Amino acid sequence: MKMILTLAWRNLWRKKKRSFITISSVLFAIFLAIIFDSLERGSYERMIDNLVKYSTGYIQIQDILYEEEPSIDNSLLFDESVHLLLENHEEDISYYVPRLQNFALAATENITRGVMVIGIEPSHESKLNDLHERMVSGSFLLSDDKDVVLANGLAEILKVQTGDTLVLIGQGFQGVTAAGKYLIKGIVELKVPEMSNNSLFMSLSAAQWFYGAEDRLTSLLVMPHKPSNTHQLAGKLRAGLDAEWYAVLTWKELLKDLLALMKFDMAGSMVMMMVLYIVITFGMFGTIVTMMIERQREYGMLISLGMQRYTLAMVCFVETLFISIAGIIAGVALAIPLVLYFYHNPIPLTGEMAKTMLDYGFEPVMPLSADPALFIKQIRIVLILAILVGMYPIYKIFSLDIQEVRK
């Protein structure tokens, strides 16, 4: 085996230009494959991350009827049994976030708009997202605040700023009239445009008082220590709750329509990736065919001198693998700094593209994913293609007609 590796390595540098051309083709192919896949995954990851942080969490405990009919009348009672359940699984739970959400009509002197009132416990909410760090003006809520914080998009629509007063009118728990005047304590920037244009935050205690829903929540977000253990933790929570009254849903169940759309979109992208893989394969294959044609007389001579066809075939196969591996290493090394840079500094979109993204409710940026699985996937695919291409030299060596080569 050592002799085969040595001969294959030496053969690479006999025709340096040819080797570098092949390595370069593999390099740019895997580089483009990584960047393309990273862009697609990055967009989905950013979208899901924003929705998990600002909306669904990894696990939600709800009233059994709330998913089908999201009304405050179908809110859950956050009683001692739920507290005890969370305490019993505290080794699996990082933290939990109680929320009370309901619609209301927000009015200023001249403008009215329907808004989503989100009652939060600020100390818990700050563990889930960075709302308290995204203040455009004013300050964030405290646990006993009676004031409200508006998302920046909503503040622009209502034409209000910190220090102004807002009137809220709605319907509370079991038909209770909900009405009140609230001072705007601050304005917060939200990354998801659809939420930015409709969200109003108040402390959980103030929201429960406003809607007449003492000790009630529309959802209880539960965040596991390890997101990979989401399904296991959800199963444990289901086992500890009365299925007649409570539902435990994971983020995949809450976002199933979005995930279905993503899968459909990824299927279309796979067609483009297949075209790229075909280009990679034929790039390597063309170089190998050229190499085999150029060295036919050499191979014929080596076989005539007594070299076994098996050994010669393995030398050619390993040579193909060396070229492919060198191209893969160079391509990954070139892609990693670029992916990491744009992972931390997403590409901002402008013009029509940005407008389109905003219309669909997405943040107008183009982030890249730095998931190691992405690199492993592309390396595995290109290696498989290299092995398949490496079968051709083996076939040619075993089918080589020495008499024909001598002519």
N, C-alpha and C positions, 0 to 999 in steps of 0.2 A: 504493500500500500504506500509505503514511503517513496518508493521509486516512481509510482504513478503520480503522486502529488508533486514530486520534484520535476518530472518531465512536463507535467501540465503547467506548472509555474514558469518554467524556462520558455516553453512555447509561447506564453503570453507576450514575452518581451522580444521575441524574434521579429515580430511585425508590430512595433509600438503604435504606429499610426492607426492600424486596423483595430487594435485592442482599445485604444483611447476613443475611437469613434463609437465602438460598441458600448463601452462603459458610459460614454456621454449620452447615448440614446436611452439606456436604462436609467441613468441619473435623472434626466429631464422628465422621463415618463413617470417615475415614481414620485418625483417632486410635484408634478402637476396633479397626479392622483391624490396625493396627501393634501395639497392646498384645496382642491375641489371638494374633497370629502370633508375637510375641516371647515370650509365655509358653510356647507349644508348643515353639518352637525352643530356648528356654532350658533347658527340662527335658531335651530330648534331648541338647543340647550338654554339659550338666553330667554326665549319665549317661555319655556317651561319653568325656568328658575324664577322669572318675574311672577308668573301665575302662582307658583308654590309659595313664594315669599309674601306676596301681597293679597292673595285670594284664598287658595285651597289648603295650603300646608300639605304635609305628606299623608296625614291621616286626619279624618274628621269624624267626630261623634255628633250625630244629629238625632232629632226626633224621627221616628220611623216614617212619618208622612212628609217630612220637610223636602226631601229630594224631589218628589213628584209635585208637591204644592208648596213652594218656598214662601210661606206666609208666617208672620210673627205668631199667629195663632197655633202654628205647628212648631213652636220653639220647645226646647227641652228644659227640664227643671234640673239645674246644677245643684243637686242635693248631696247629702252625706254619702250615699252609695257610690256616686260618681267620684267624689273626692277619694274615698277609700280604694276604689279600683285603681286610680292613678298612683296612689301611694304603694299599693301592692306590686306595681310593675315599674317602680321608680328606677330600678337598675337598667331597664331598657329604654326609659323615657328621658330624653335630654331636658325638655321643658314642654309646657302646654300653653296655648294662647286662647283665652275665652273671647268670643265675639258675639255681638248682637247687631244684626243688620236688618234694615227695613227702609222702605221708601218714605219720602216726605216731600212736600212742596216748599222750596226755599224762595223767599221773596225779599227784594230790596224795595226801594221807593218806586222804581219804574220797571223792574224786571222780575219775572218769576221763572222758576225752572224746577223740574223734578230731579231729586238728588237721591243718592244712596247714602243713608246715615249709617256709619260704622262705629258702633260702640266698642272701645278697646280698653284693655288694661295696659297703660303705657309701659310699665316695667316689664311685662311679659312680651309686649309687642316689639320692644327694642331688641329682644333676643332673636326675633324672627327676621326682621328687616332693618333697614337703616333709615327709617322715616325721620327719626329725631335728628339725623345728620343732614337731611335734605331740606332744611328750612330755608325758604326764599326770604322770608321776613318774619318777625315776631319770634315766638318760642313754642316748643312743643307742649303737649298736654302733660299734666300731672294727674295722679290717681283720683284726686278729689276735685278736679276742675269742673266748673260749670260752664266754661266757654267752649268754643269749637275751633277746629283747624280745618281749613279748606285746601283742596288740591289746587295747584296753580292754574290748571285749565278751567276749572269751575270759577275760580276767582276772576279770571279774565272775562268769562261769559257774563257773570253777574256784575262786573265792573265794581268790585269792592276791594278793599285792602285791609291790612291789619288795623284794628281799632274800630272798624265799622260794625254796625249791628245788623243782624240777619233774623228774619222771622221764619220759623219752621211750623208747618201745619201738616198733620198726618193722622193716621188711624193706628191706635195702639193695640195692645193685647186684648182680645175678646171685645173689640169694638170701642175701646176707650178712646176718647178724643185726645189727640196729642197736639199741643200748641205751646209755643214759647218764643221769647226773644233771646237771642244769644249774641254775645260779643265775639268777634273774630279775633282769636288770640294769635294766630299765625297762618302762614301760607306755606304749604309743603310741595315740593316737586315730585311728581310721580312719573316713572319711565313709561308706563303703559298708557298711551293716549286716551283710550276708552275710559279707563279708570280716572285719569286726570280730569276729564271733563264732567265727571259725575259724583266724585267722592267727597264726603264731608265726615270728619272724625270728631268724636266727642268721647269723654271718659265713659267707661262701662257703667259706672254708677249713675252718671247723668243720663245716659241712653235708657237704662232700665227705668229710671224715674219718668223720663219723657214719654215712654211708651206704656207705662203702667205694667211693666213686666219684671217685677222684683225677683231676683235669683233665677232668671231665665236667660237662656242663650239660644241663638239660632244655630250656632256651631261651636264646637270645641276642637281646636286644632291641636293635634298631638305630634310632636317632632321626636323621632327616635334618635338615639345616640349615633346609630349607623343607618343612613338611608337605605342601604342594601337589606336591612332587616325589617323594612316597612311591612311586608306581607305577614311575616311571622308575628310581629307585634299586633297588627290588626286582628289576627286570628285569636290571640290571647285576650284582647279587649272584647271581642265579640262573645267569647266564652264566658266572660264575667258580667255581661249585661243582659238584661231581659230583652230578647229579640222582639217581643211584642210591642215594646216602647221605644227601643233605641236601634239606630243603624250605625255601623262603623264602615266608613268608606275610605279607600286609598285614593291617592291623587290620580292614579290611572283610571279608576272608576269615575272620578269626578270630571276628568278631562277626556273621556273616551271619544267624544266627537272630534276633538282637536287631534288626538292621537291617530284616529282613523284617517283624517285628512292628511296628516304627516306621512303615514304609510303610503297613501296614494301618491303623494308628491315624490316620495323617495323611490317609488317604482319607476316613475318617469325619469328620475335622475340616474337610475341604474342603467338605463338605455345608453345615456351619454357616457357613463363609466365603462360600459361594455365596449363602446367604440374606442375609448382610450386604451383599454386592455388589448384590443385587437391591434391597435397601432404599436403597442409595446411588443406584442408577440411577433408581428411581422418585421419589426425593426431588428429584433434579436435573430429571428429566423433568416432574414436576408444576409446578415453578416456571417452567420454560421455556414450558409450555403456557399457564399463567396469563398470562405476559408476552405471548405471541403474541395471546391473546384481547383483552387490554387495549389492544394497540397496532395492531389490525387497521386501524382508520380512518387511523391515522398512516401505516402502510405503504402503504395505498391512495392516500393523498394524495401521498406521495413518488413513487410510481410514476407517478401522473398528471402530476406536475410534470416528469417526464423522467428521474428517477433509474433507472438500469438495475437490473433484478431481480438480476443477478449481484452488483453492488456491495452492494445492500441485504442479500442473503443472506449475503455474506461478513462484513458488519458484525455481523449477528446471530450468526453462527458464532463470530467472534472474541470477541464479548461473552460467549458461553457459556464459551469457553476461559478468558477473564480471570477469570470467577467461579470456575471450577473450580481454576485455578492458585492464586488467592488462598486458597481453602479448603485446598488441598493444602499450601501453604507454612505457613499458620497451624496446620494439624493436625500436621504434622511438627515444627514448632517447639515445639508443646505436648507432643508425645510424647517428644522427645529427652531432656529433663531427667529425666522420670519413668523412662524405660527405663534410662538411665545410672545413676540412683540405685539402682534395684532390681537392676541387673546387679552392682553392687558390694556391695549389701546385700540378698541374697535374702530373700524373705518366708518366715519360719519357719511350718511347719504344726503344729497342735496337735490334740488330741482324736482322734476316729475317723479323720480324714483322715491324720494323722501315723502312726497305727497301721497303716493300710492300706498306706501307702508303705513302712514298715519291713517289713511282711510280704512285700512284693514285692521286698525287697532294695534299695530306693532310699533316698537321703537325703531326709528329710522337710522339704524346703524347696521354694519355688517361685521359681526364678531367672528372669530375663528375658534374652533374647539381645540383644546390641548390634551384631550383624552388619550392616554397611552395606548388604549385599545385600537384607536384609529391607525397609529403607526404600525402596530402589530398586524392589523388586518391587511394593510397594503403590502407589507413585507411578505406576509404569507402568500398573498395572491401572486406577486411577482416571482417569488421563489417557485411556486407551482408551475407558472408559465415557463420559467427557465428550465425546470426539469423536463417539461413536455418538449420544449425546443431541443433539449439535450438528447432526446431520444433519436433525433434525426441523424446525428453523426454515428450513433451506435448502429442504426439501420444501414447506413452507407458503408461502414467498415465491413460489416458482415456480408453485404451484398456486392462488395467491390470485386470486379473481375480483373485479376492481375494481368492476364493476357491482353485485355482491351486497353489497360492503362499503358502498357509498354508500346503500343502502337502510337 
